[in-house]
Structure formats: C-alpha cells, structure tokens
Amino acid sequence: MLRHVIFCLAFLIALPAAANEALIRQNLEPRLGGARIEGIEPAPVGGLFEVRFRTQEGVQIIYTDAAGNYVLQGRLFDLRSERDLTEERLRKLNAISFRSLPLEQAVKIQRGSGARVMAMFSDPYCPACRQFEKELAKIDDVTIYVFMYPVIRPANKDHSKAVWCSADRARAWLELAAAPAPKVPQAAPKCANPVERNLALGQALGVNSTPTVYLGNGEKLAGMLPARELEHLLDQAATSRR
C-alpha cells in the first residue's frame, strides 16, 4: 500500500514537469526558425528552464518560464563564484571526441613537455587570433594542434598552404600568425596540403569564428581568452580527456 502511495505521489509530482515541457515545446519550437528542441531541464535559477536546440553553429541555449511565454536569450552568470554558467554548459553540450579530430591535418606546436593538449582553428589574419597567439606564448607544457582555417582573407589562402609546405611548419606558422607583422613563408604553396579539408572540417563542426579551441576533453571554446584562464581549463581537461 505504501509503495503504491509513493508511486502515485511520484507520478503526480512528475505531471507538472511533463506538462511544462510539452507547453514549452508548443510555444517555443515554432519560433526557432525550423530548429527542433533537443532538451528541456530546470536552469540553475529557480523558475527558469534551459531549452536546448541545434543550429549550424552547434547546440544553443535559451531560458524560459514554465510555460514558454517568456524567453531570456544571453548569458547566465553566477556572481558569487564569478562563473559564466551558460558558457560552461555550451562547452559541454558542444563537446566532441578529441580523438576524432584528424590531427595529421594540423600544424603541431609543442612547448615544454607538451603534456596538455588542445586543437585550434585559426586564421593568421584574424586580429583576435593574433592576439590569442600572445596569450598562448605564455603557456608551457602544452601541445597545440593548429588547423589552419583561412576564412578572414580567402585571397591569402596560399599563405597557409605555404606554411604546410615549409620544412619547419611550426616556425612558419608562428612567423606568419604570431609575429608583430605577418611573415609569409618562402616555400611555394604547391605541395599536397590539408587547407581545403580543414575548411570542410570546420564547417562540419560548426566553427563560425576564429579562434575556436577544442580542449583535450573535447570541450569547445569560441573566441580568445587570457592565458591564466586557458591554463585552468587545460588542467581541468587533462583529467577528463575524451
């Protein structure tokens, strides 16, 4: 009898959540431009629900009330811990298997032991990428796999190809992408190279900005960030590699 009562109570408690989810889908999905809602769950703030849907750029998040009548679009911050909760969720939701990346298509740059790993889609003529290279130079014991992704100045695509055709690819990349002024490699851009494949790979992964970073645990970061913050994320990723 007690077991039956507990079951009934659990069923009654679950009903509002299920009804809320159905109502949220009914009210929001037609307004998502053709995207389908992949999941709904309570947000960290009471009374709000996290709604997940997928676009060409990957999984996106919005927040709504229990009925899907009001929507918050933006970042949810925890001021007590100074954490961007939305960014943390998106990193996990858009994570991939790091082992699935075709690392043979990337320029490998190793500093120190190279124990921590990351992959980066970067354009040598992207201002944010060039600034990010200054932060990367402050980090030791890391292996960086650079997927050259020349989308800012497509006319200069051959410069990335020339990096690949250089005897020392790591040095050629850094001279092109990290020096105060870009130094175009002397190598002719005629060798077999992965630049076009990198462009296709980035599009398949939803890379729509540079730099885009994948940590060793597969979590995705869009945009540059300070060396200190990246060091922390690299350490976290090293303990949970995918």
Backbone as CSV, one residue per row, in Angstrom:
resi,resn,N_x,N_y,N_z,CA_x,CA_y,CA_z,C_x,C_y,C_z
1,MET,0.834,-1.209,0.000,0.000,0.000,0.000,0.863,1.251,0.000
2,LEU,1.876,1.266,0.893,2.781,2.416,0.967,3.513,2.604,-0.348
3,ARG,3.957,1.488,-0.945,4.666,1.565,-2.223,3.753,2.174,-3.289
4,HIS,2.466,1.788,-3.274,1.504,2.319,-4.244,1.310,3.818,-4.046
5,VAL,1.246,4.244,-2.780,1.080,5.674,-2.492,2.283,6.466,-2.969
6,ILE,3.472,5.924,-2.706,4.695,6.610,-3.149,4.720,6.721,-4.663
7,PHE,4.317,5.627,-5.363,4.282,5.659,-6.824,3.318,6.731,-7.315
8,CYS,2.137,6.796,-6.708,1.145,7.782,-7.130,1.633,9.199,-6.888
9,LEU,2.282,9.411,-5.727,2.816,10.737,-5.423,3.887,11.121,-6.442
10,ALA,4.771,10.179,-6.768,5.826,10.449,-7.747,5.225,10.786,-9.096
11,PHE,4.162,10.061,-9.462,3.500,10.306,-10.737,2.865,11.695,-10.765
12,LEU,2.235,12.064,-9.660,1.581,13.376,-9.590,2.620,14.503,-9.602
13,ILE,3.731,14.274,-8.926,4.789,15.297,-8.908,5.385,15.464,-10.297
14,ALA,5.480,14.359,-11.055,6.095,14.413,-12.377,5.192,15.069,-13.413
15,LEU,3.881,15.030,-13.171,2.957,15.555,-14.173,3.199,17.017,-14.542
16,PRO,3.360,17.928,-13.557,3.564,19.326,-13.938,4.796,19.529,-14.815
17,ALA,5.891,18.788,-14.491,7.107,18.937,-15.286,6.867,18.496,-16.718
18,ALA,6.181,17.375,-16.889,5.892,16.899,-18.240,4.976,17.866,-18.967
19,ALA,3.980,18.388,-18.257,3.065,19.346,-18.875,3.804,20.618,-19.250
20,ASN,4.720,21.058,-18.406,5.507,22.255,-18.711,6.349,22.041,-19.966
21,GLU,6.975,20.875,-20.059,7.831,20.601,-21.209,7.014,20.614,-22.495
22,ALA,5.852,19.991,-22.461,5.002,19.962,-23.652,4.563,21.367,-24.037
23,LEU,4.245,22.172,-23.035,3.788,23.539,-23.310,4.933,24.395,-23.839
24,ILE,6.111,24.198,-23.275,7.278,24.939,-23.753,7.559,24.605,-25.212
25,ARG,7.520,23.326,-25.542,7.736,22.924,-26.937,6.677,23.538,-27.848
26,GLN,5.445,23.487,-27.402,4.342,24.011,-28.217,4.497,25.510,-28.476
27,ASN,4.937,26.253,-27.461,5.016,27.707,-27.595,6.308,28.193,-28.241
28,LEU,7.412,27.455,-28.022,8.709,27.958,-28.491,9.177,27.377,-29.816
29,GLU,8.931,26.096,-30.029,9.515,25.451,-31.212,9.132,26.132,-32.530
30,PRO,7.889,26.589,-32.700,7.558,27.271,-33.963,8.301,28.584,-34.160
31,ARG,8.945,29.090,-33.102,9.639,30.378,-33.169,11.152,30.235,-33.278
32,LEU,11.617,29.004,-33.483,13.061,28.745,-33.523,13.596,28.622,-34.944
33,GLY,12.870,29.104,-35.908,13.360,29.109,-37.289,13.583,27.732,-37.867
34,GLY,12.772,26.786,-37.489,12.906,25.437,-38.028,13.720,24.500,-37.162
35,ALA,14.397,25.016,-36.127,15.183,24.161,-35.234,14.247,23.368,-34.326
36,ARG,14.671,22.169,-33.959,13.909,21.329,-33.046,14.505,21.415,-31.648
37,ILE,13.656,21.465,-30.654,14.123,21.471,-29.275,14.653,20.082,-28.931
38,GLU,15.905,20.022,-28.467,16.538,18.745,-28.150,16.396,18.364,-26.686
39,GLY,16.168,19.355,-25.837,16.058,19.037,-24.420,15.599,20.230,-23.619
40,ILE,14.915,19.941,-22.524,14.438,20.971,-21.597,14.723,20.478,-20.188
41,GLU,15.310,21.321,-19.366,15.546,20.949,-17.977,15.609,22.201,-17.119
42,PRO,15.406,22.065,-15.806,15.460,23.240,-14.939,16.817,23.932,-15.027
43,ALA,16.790,25.250,-15.077,18.022,26.043,-15.083,18.527,26.186,-13.649
44,PRO,19.759,26.664,-13.461,20.274,26.838,-12.102,19.483,27.842,-11.271
45,VAL,18.701,28.705,-11.910,17.899,29.700,-11.208,16.461,29.193,-11.115
46,GLY,15.902,29.204,-9.940,14.555,28.708,-9.734,13.538,29.414,-10.616
47,GLY,12.631,28.640,-11.214,11.585,29.205,-12.057,11.960,29.317,-13.512
48,LEU,13.235,29.104,-13.843,13.687,29.159,-15.234,13.982,27.758,-15.741
49,PHE,13.760,27.560,-17.040,14.079,26.296,-17.687,15.084,26.550,-18.809
50,GLU,16.056,25.646,-18.915,17.022,25.680,-20.011,16.434,24.936,-21.198
51,VAL,16.423,25.593,-22.346,15.924,24.982,-23.580,17.096,24.849,-24.554
52,ARG,17.355,23.632,-25.029,18.466,23.377,-25.929,17.952,23.077,-27.329
53,PHE,18.583,23.692,-28.310,18.256,23.403,-29.702,19.523,23.538,-30.524
54,ARG,19.523,22.965,-31.718,20.738,22.891,-32.534,20.605,23.747,-33.787
55,THR,21.674,24.487,-34.086,21.775,25.255,-35.321,23.029,24.795,-36.060
56,GLN,23.347,25.451,-37.157,24.565,25.105,-37.894,25.803,25.359,-37.054
57,GLU,25.710,26.223,-36.058,26.844,26.543,-35.194,26.951,25.597,-34.005
58,GLY,26.017,24.654,-33.889,26.040,23.721,-32.770,24.858,23.922,-31.848
59,VAL,24.954,23.351,-30.645,23.869,23.455,-29.671,23.810,24.870,-29.114
60,GLN,22.600,25.410,-29.016,22.363,26.730,-28.453,21.439,26.598,-27.251
61,ILE,21.449,27.619,-26.391,20.628,27.617,-25.178,19.849,28.921,-25.080
62,ILE,18.586,28.807,-24.692,17.806,29.944,-24.240,17.128,29.532,-22.938
63,TYR,16.632,30.510,-22.207,15.960,30.243,-20.942,14.520,30.729,-21.034
64,THR,13.624,30.007,-20.364,12.218,30.350,-20.446,11.525,30.081,-19.110
65,ASP,10.295,30.588,-18.993,9.471,30.265,-17.838,8.842,28.893,-18.047
66,ALA,8.026,28.453,-17.102,7.475,27.098,-17.138,6.512,26.875,-18.291
67,ALA,5.989,27.942,-18.863,5.008,27.790,-19.938,5.541,28.174,-21.306
68,GLY,6.776,28.667,-21.359,7.322,29.087,-22.642,6.737,30.385,-23.149
69,ASN,6.259,31.224,-22.220,5.693,32.523,-22.619,6.730,33.633,-22.620
70,TYR,7.782,33.467,-21.834,8.832,34.479,-21.734,10.177,33.814,-22.014
71,VAL,11.047,34.524,-22.688,12.352,33.966,-23.074,13.459,34.932,-22.671
72,LEU,14.532,34.371,-22.144,15.771,35.107,-21.882,16.833,34.555,-22.818
73,GLN,17.434,35.411,-23.593,18.488,34.991,-24.514,19.755,35.730,-24.137
74,GLY,20.763,34.997,-23.681,22.007,35.625,-23.253,22.721,34.745,-22.257
75,ARG,23.638,35.343,-21.508,24.480,34.604,-20.578,23.895,34.649,-19.169
76,LEU,24.006,33.522,-18.482,23.596,33.424,-17.088,24.861,33.354,-16.244
77,PHE,25.080,34.362,-15.391,26.291,34.444,-14.580,25.963,34.158,-13.124
78,ASP,26.866,33.446,-12.461,26.820,33.284,-11.012,27.814,34.286,-10.437
79,LEU,27.316,35.384,-9.882,28.192,36.450,-9.404,28.971,36.036,-8.167
80,ARG,28.455,35.063,-7.432,29.163,34.624,-6.223,30.469,33.932,-6.583
81,SER,30.423,33.095,-7.585,31.625,32.358,-7.997,32.288,32.959,-9.231
82,GLU,31.669,34.022,-9.785,32.169,34.684,-10.992,32.293,33.684,-12.144
83,ARG,31.259,32.844,-12.306,31.256,31.832,-13.368,30.193,32.169,-14.399
84,ASP,30.542,31.967,-15.662,29.587,32.083,-16.758,28.955,30.703,-16.927
85,LEU,27.794,30.518,-16.337,27.159,29.203,-16.327,26.728,28.777,-17.733
86,THR,26.320,29.739,-18.541,25.902,29.416,-19.907,27.085,28.927,-20.720
87,GLU,28.210,29.612,-20.604,29.410,29.213,-21.342,29.857,27.818,-20.922
88,GLU,29.805,27.526,-19.638,30.203,26.210,-19.160,29.306,25.119,-19.743
89,ARG,28.008,25.383,-19.795,27.077,24.412,-20.357,27.324,24.209,-21.849
90,LEU,27.528,25.305,-22.573,27.733,25.201,-24.017,29.010,24.443,-24.335
91,ARG,30.049,24.636,-23.510,31.285,23.884,-23.735,31.026,22.390,-23.672
92,LYS,30.252,21.973,-22.708,29.982,20.548,-22.537,29.010,20.029,-23.608
93,LEU,27.980,20.828,-23.911,26.972,20.375,-24.869,27.537,20.257,-26.280
94,ASN,28.541,21.071,-26.594,29.131,21.055,-27.931,30.453,20.291,-27.972
95,ALA,30.716,19.529,-26.923,31.963,18.763,-26.879,31.952,17.643,-27.921
96,ILE,33.137,17.310,-28.381,33.317,16.211,-29.328,34.355,15.259,-28.743
97,SER,34.613,14.187,-29.426,35.719,13.320,-29.054,37.001,13.908,-29.639
98,PHE,37.927,14.302,-28.774,39.180,14.879,-29.261,39.906,13.905,-30.183
99,ARG,39.771,12.623,-29.875,40.448,11.595,-30.684,39.889,11.521,-32.105
100,SER,38.696,12.073,-32.301,38.095,12.022,-33.636,38.676,13.083,-34.569
101,LEU,39.392,14.046,-34.032,39.967,15.092,-34.874,41.115,14.520,-35.712
102,PRO,41.171,14.851,-36.982,42.268,14.372,-37.832,43.532,15.205,-37.592
103,LEU,44.215,14.902,-36.524,45.356,15.723,-36.098,46.474,15.753,-37.128
104,GLU,46.490,14.771,-38.028,47.507,14.780,-39.084,47.314,15.950,-40.043
105,GLN,46.161,16.631,-39.970,45.904,17.800,-40.813,46.296,19.106,-40.133
106,ALA,46.857,19.016,-38.941,47.158,20.212,-38.157,48.658,20.437,-38.033
107,VAL,49.021,21.701,-37.902,50.406,22.066,-37.581,50.602,21.838,-36.091
108,LYS,51.598,21.048,-35.734,51.829,20.692,-34.333,52.873,21.610,-33.725
109,ILE,52.493,22.263,-32.620,53.408,23.139,-31.890,53.506,22.618,-30.463
110,GLN,54.690,22.240,-30.052,54.873,21.700,-28.701,55.735,22.633,-27.875
111,ARG,55.270,22.882,-26.650,56.047,23.687,-25.711,56.248,22.866,-24.442
112,GLY,57.485,22.844,-23.960,57.782,22.073,-22.765,57.498,20.599,-22.979
113,SER,56.885,19.978,-21.971,56.593,18.542,-22.048,55.492,18.229,-23.051
114,GLY,54.672,19.228,-23.367,53.557,19.005,-24.287,52.466,18.125,-23.716
115,ALA,52.438,17.972,-22.378,51.526,17.016,-21.751,50.059,17.389,-21.942
116,ARG,49.751,18.666,-21.867,48.368,19.102,-22.071,48.159,19.357,-23.566
117,VAL,46.946,19.096,-24.044,46.714,19.213,-25.480,45.499,20.084,-25.771
118,MET,45.532,20.701,-26.914,44.397,21.475,-27.411,44.507,21.553,-28.930
119,ALA,43.384,21.744,-29.575,43.349,21.976,-31.018,42.741,23.346,-31.245
120,MET,43.156,23.991,-32.326,42.711,25.358,-32.575,42.477,25.585,-34.064
121,PHE,41.305,26.100,-34.394,41.034,26.565,-35.747,41.373,28.055,-35.765
122,SER,42.327,28.411,-36.615,42.842,29.777,-36.563,43.175,30.292,-37.963
123,ASP,42.986,31.585,-38.127,43.316,32.284,-39.372,44.456,33.248,-39.066
124,PRO,45.550,33.187,-39.799,46.699,34.049,-39.486,46.405,35.535,-39.625
125,TYR,45.318,35.883,-40.301,44.993,37.303,-40.483,43.793,37.737,-39.632
126,CYS,43.391,36.887,-38.714,42.316,37.225,-37.777,42.920,37.996,-36.597
127,PRO,42.493,39.248,-36.354,43.074,40.032,-35.255,42.971,39.345,-33.899
128,ALA,41.829,38.725,-33.619,41.677,38.034,-32.338,42.616,36.839,-32.244
129,CYS,42.841,36.163,-33.375,43.766,35.018,-33.391,45.191,35.473,-33.100
130,ARG,45.581,36.576,-33.690,46.926,37.089,-33.485,47.121,37.519,-32.030
131,GLN,46.083,38.103,-31.439,46.150,38.471,-30.028,46.212,37.226,-29.153
132,PHE,45.460,36.217,-29.545,45.442,34.966,-28.790,46.810,34.284,-28.814
133,GLU,47.531,34.409,-29.921,48.869,33.821,-30.002,49.787,34.389,-28.917
134,LYS,49.585,35.651,-28.555,50.396,36.251,-27.487,50.104,35.576,-26.150
135,GLU,48.839,35.208,-25.935,48.480,34.507,-24.701,49.018,33.075,-24.725
136,LEU,48.923,32.424,-25.870,49.413,31.046,-25.989,50.917,30.974,-25.720
137,ALA,51.643,32.025,-26.097,53.096,32.040,-25.900,53.470,32.025,-24.418
138,LYS,52.526,32.363,-23.541,52.785,32.387,-22.094,52.575,31.022,-21.444
139,ILE,52.081,30.054,-22.212,51.708,28.755,-21.651,52.764,27.714,-21.999
140,ASP,53.183,26.956,-20.989,54.193,25.919,-21.178,53.530,24.542,-21.029
141,ASP,54.278,23.519,-21.385,53.822,22.127,-21.248,52.486,21.901,-21.953
142,VAL,52.428,22.299,-23.194,51.208,22.153,-23.974,51.558,21.778,-25.406
143,THR,50.720,20.957,-26.013,50.817,20.659,-27.439,49.602,21.278,-28.113
144,ILE,49.856,22.130,-29.087,48.789,22.842,-29.800,48.727,22.313,-31.229
145,TYR,47.573,21.825,-31.615,47.352,21.381,-32.988,46.571,22.484,-33.710
146,VAL,47.230,23.132,-34.644,46.632,24.260,-35.347,46.029,23.796,-36.669
147,PHE,44.709,23.880,-36.745,44.030,23.633,-38.014,43.919,24.987,-38.729
148,MET,44.762,25.169,-39.745,44.758,26.448,-40.463,43.419,26.633,-41.157
149,TYR,42.775,27.766,-40.881,41.379,27.986,-41.280,41.258,29.392,-41.873
150,PRO,41.791,29.588,-43.083,41.875,30.933,-43.675,40.544,31.430,-44.232
151,VAL,39.737,32.006,-43.365,38.414,32.489,-43.769,38.313,34.015,-43.746
152,ILE,39.237,34.676,-43.057,39.173,36.139,-42.957,39.594,36.783,-44.268
153,ARG,40.704,36.311,-44.814,41.199,36.799,-46.109,41.407,35.592,-47.029
154,PRO,40.346,35.113,-47.646,40.470,33.928,-48.509,41.500,34.098,-49.615
155,ALA,41.740,35.349,-50.040,42.718,35.591,-51.104,44.130,35.211,-50.658
156,ASN,44.343,35.158,-49.326,45.661,34.808,-48.800,45.748,33.338,-48.381
157,LYS,44.860,32.519,-48.905,44.830,31.105,-48.556,46.179,30.433,-48.842
158,ASP,46.857,30.868,-49.887,48.147,30.270,-50.248,49.193,30.458,-49.154
159,HIS,49.033,31.479,-48.327,49.997,31.691,-47.241,49.929,30.534,-46.241
160,SER,48.718,30.071,-45.953,48.563,28.906,-45.068,49.096,27.652,-45.745
161,LYS,48.850,27.531,-47.034,49.375,26.382,-47.766,50.906,26.387,-47.749
162,ALA,51.498,27.576,-47.836,52.959,27.679,-47.802,53.508,27.275,-46.435
163,VAL,52.762,27.538,-45.372,53.172,27.062,-44.042,53.317,25.546,-44.064
164,TRP,52.324,24.878,-44.639,52.351,23.418,-44.671,53.511,22.901,-45.523
165,CYS,53.866,23.632,-46.536,54.936,23.218,-47.440,56.324,23.575,-46.909
166,SER,56.387,24.237,-45.751,57.663,24.641,-45.168,58.321,23.473,-44.442
167,ALA,59.643,23.507,-44.383,60.383,22.438,-43.698,60.050,22.418,-42.208
168,ASP,59.902,23.585,-41.605,59.540,23.696,-40.183,58.171,24.368,-40.115
169,ARG,57.134,23.575,-40.084,55.780,24.117,-40.134,55.444,24.953,-38.903
170,ALA,55.864,24.496,-37.738,55.565,25.230,-36.508,56.172,26.624,-36.561
171,ARG,57.424,26.706,-36.954,58.084,28.008,-37.040,57.419,28.876,-38.100
172,ALA,57.105,28.286,-39.248,56.472,29.052,-40.331,55.123,29.607,-39.877
173,TRP,54.354,28.798,-39.140,53.055,29.279,-38.662,53.228,30.453,-37.703
174,LEU,54.134,30.302,-36.748,54.322,31.359,-35.754,54.837,32.639,-36.398
175,GLU,55.693,32.514,-37.399,56.180,33.718,-38.085,55.062,34.393,-38.875
176,LEU,54.134,33.612,-39.370,53.019,34.174,-40.118,51.931,34.701,-39.195
177,ALA,51.601,33.957,-38.147,50.410,34.256,-37.343,50.690,34.957,-36.024
178,ALA,51.940,34.886,-35.524,52.209,35.422,-34.191,53.226,36.545,-34.163
179,ALA,53.962,36.735,-35.253,54.959,37.805,-35.293,54.260,39.170,-35.332
180,PRO,54.939,40.241,-34.926,54.319,41.579,-34.968,53.742,41.913,-36.343
181,ALA,54.429,41.489,-37.392,53.905,41.626,-38.758,53.985,40.258,-39.424
182,PRO,52.955,39.851,-40.149,52.964,38.529,-40.772,54.147,38.352,-41.726
183,LYS,54.872,37.275,-41.551,55.960,36.934,-42.450,55.524,35.738,-43.286
184,VAL,55.289,35.977,-44.560,54.818,34.920,-45.449,55.950,33.933,-45.711
185,PRO,55.709,32.636,-45.573,56.770,31.648,-45.803,57.314,31.720,-47.220
186,GLN,58.576,31.360,-47.337,59.232,31.353,-48.647,58.836,30.129,-49.470
187,ALA,58.378,29.089,-48.798,58.037,27.851,-49.508,56.898,28.091,-50.496
188,ALA,56.992,27.451,-51.646,55.918,27.554,-52.633,54.713,26.742,-52.158
189,PRO,53.523,27.282,-52.311,52.318,26.599,-51.813,51.811,25.531,-52.782
190,LYS,52.705,24.681,-53.211,52.361,23.714,-54.263,52.283,22.281,-53.757
191,CYS,52.708,22.032,-52.525,52.711,20.654,-52.032,51.290,20.225,-51.661
192,ALA,51.090,18.921,-51.505,49.796,18.430,-51.022,49.577,18.970,-49.613
193,ASN,48.436,19.570,-49.380,48.190,20.226,-48.089,46.738,20.025,-47.664
194,PRO,46.451,20.226,-46.362,45.108,19.936,-45.845,44.205,21.158,-45.706
195,VAL,44.569,22.296,-46.279,43.822,23.526,-46.025,42.355,23.397,-46.430
196,GLU,42.093,22.884,-47.606,40.693,22.743,-48.042,39.946,21.754,-47.149
197,ARG,40.627,20.695,-46.737,39.993,19.728,-45.842,39.711,20.354,-44.481
198,ASN,40.607,21.235,-44.027,40.377,21.929,-42.760,39.148,22.838,-42.849
199,LEU,38.983,23.487,-43.983,37.809,24.340,-44.164,36.529,23.508,-44.118
200,ALA,36.551,22.359,-44.758,35.378,21.476,-44.731,35.135,20.928,-43.329
201,LEU,36.209,20.600,-42.633,36.088,20.082,-41.270,35.482,21.132,-40.347
202,GLY,35.982,22.354,-40.439,35.458,23.423,-39.596,33.978,23.667,-39.839
203,GLN,33.589,23.642,-41.087,32.171,23.835,-41.411,31.327,22.701,-40.833
204,ALA,31.842,21.481,-40.912,31.101,20.332,-40.378,30.965,20.410,-38.865
205,LEU,31.957,21.005,-38.209,31.933,21.126,-36.751,31.203,22.382,-36.277
206,GLY,30.765,23.220,-37.213,30.083,24.450,-36.822,31.030,25.537,-36.342
207,VAL,32.260,25.532,-36.847,33.225,26.580,-36.483,32.899,27.823,-37.307
208,ASN,32.329,28.827,-36.665,31.927,30.027,-37.391,32.656,31.264,-36.917
209,SER,33.702,31.075,-36.109,34.523,32.203,-35.677,35.920,31.690,-35.369
210,THR,36.879,32.591,-35.465,38.252,32.233,-35.123,38.763,33.203,-34.058
211,PRO,39.548,32.704,-33.098,39.920,31.300,-32.941,38.798,30.487,-32.299
212,THR,38.734,29.220,-32.652,37.888,28.247,-31.957,38.799,27.149,-31.441
213,VAL,38.654,26.832,-30.170,39.544,25.887,-29.497,38.760,24.660,-29.061
214,TYR,39.388,23.501,-29.202,38.879,22.262,-28.608,39.900,21.795,-27.579
215,LEU,39.460,21.675,-26.328,40.333,21.197,-25.263,40.521,19.690,-25.380
216,GLY,41.425,19.155,-24.592,41.713,17.728,-24.656,40.534,16.844,-24.298
217,ASN,39.568,17.377,-23.543,38.363,16.604,-23.217,37.258,16.830,-24.233
218,GLY,37.584,17.538,-25.326,36.619,17.750,-26.401,35.752,18.974,-26.262
219,GLU,35.843,19.680,-25.141,35.006,20.858,-24.956,35.432,21.979,-25.904
220,LYS,34.443,22.722,-26.368,34.654,23.741,-27.399,34.627,25.139,-26.798
221,LEU,35.611,25.950,-27.180,35.679,27.347,-26.757,35.712,28.221,-28.001
222,ALA,34.846,29.190,-28.069,34.840,30.121,-29.209,35.385,31.461,-28.750
223,GLY,36.409,31.948,-29.445,36.994,33.234,-29.098,38.240,33.081,-28.249
224,MET,38.997,34.167,-28.152,40.233,34.135,-27.371,39.924,34.294,-25.895
225,LEU,40.878,33.904,-25.045,40.756,34.082,-23.618,42.149,34.217,-23.022
226,PRO,42.256,34.815,-21.841,43.573,35.051,-21.245,44.292,33.742,-20.922
227,ALA,45.618,33.822,-20.900,46.437,32.638,-20.650,46.093,31.985,-19.318
228,ARG,45.862,32.790,-18.294,45.581,32.236,-16.966,44.306,31.397,-16.978
229,GLU,43.282,31.887,-17.648,42.020,31.146,-17.725,42.184,29.883,-18.560
230,LEU,42.920,29.990,-19.667,43.147,28.818,-20.508,43.953,27.761,-19.771
231,GLU,44.950,28.184,-18.993,45.746,27.236,-18.195,44.832,26.422,-17.286
232,HIS,43.888,27.091,-16.636,42.961,26.418,-15.727,42.128,25.389,-16.485
233,LEU,41.622,25.769,-17.659,40.795,24.861,-18.452,41.610,23.691,-18.994
234,LEU,42.853,23.944,-19.372,43.728,22.861,-19.846,43.978,21.840,-18.743
235,ASP,44.173,22.333,-17.517,44.391,21.431,-16.389,43.142,20.593,-16.119
236,GLN,41.979,21.230,-16.169,40.725,20.500,-15.971,40.538,19.438,-17.059
237,ALA,40.807,19.835,-18.287,40.603,18.918,-19.413,41.552,17.721,-19.344
238,ALA,42.740,17.942,-18.803,43.729,16.858,-18.740,43.263,15.720,-17.848
239,THR,42.349,16.016,-16.922,41.863,14.975,-16.011,40.604,14.295,-16.528
240,SER,40.080,14.788,-17.642,38.827,14.205,-18.166,38.850,14.137,-19.684
241,ARG,39.954,13.650,-20.249,40.095,13.601,-21.701,39.146,12.597,-22.307
242,ARG,38.587,12.977,-23.480,37.675,12.095,-24.213,38.464,11.337,-25.272
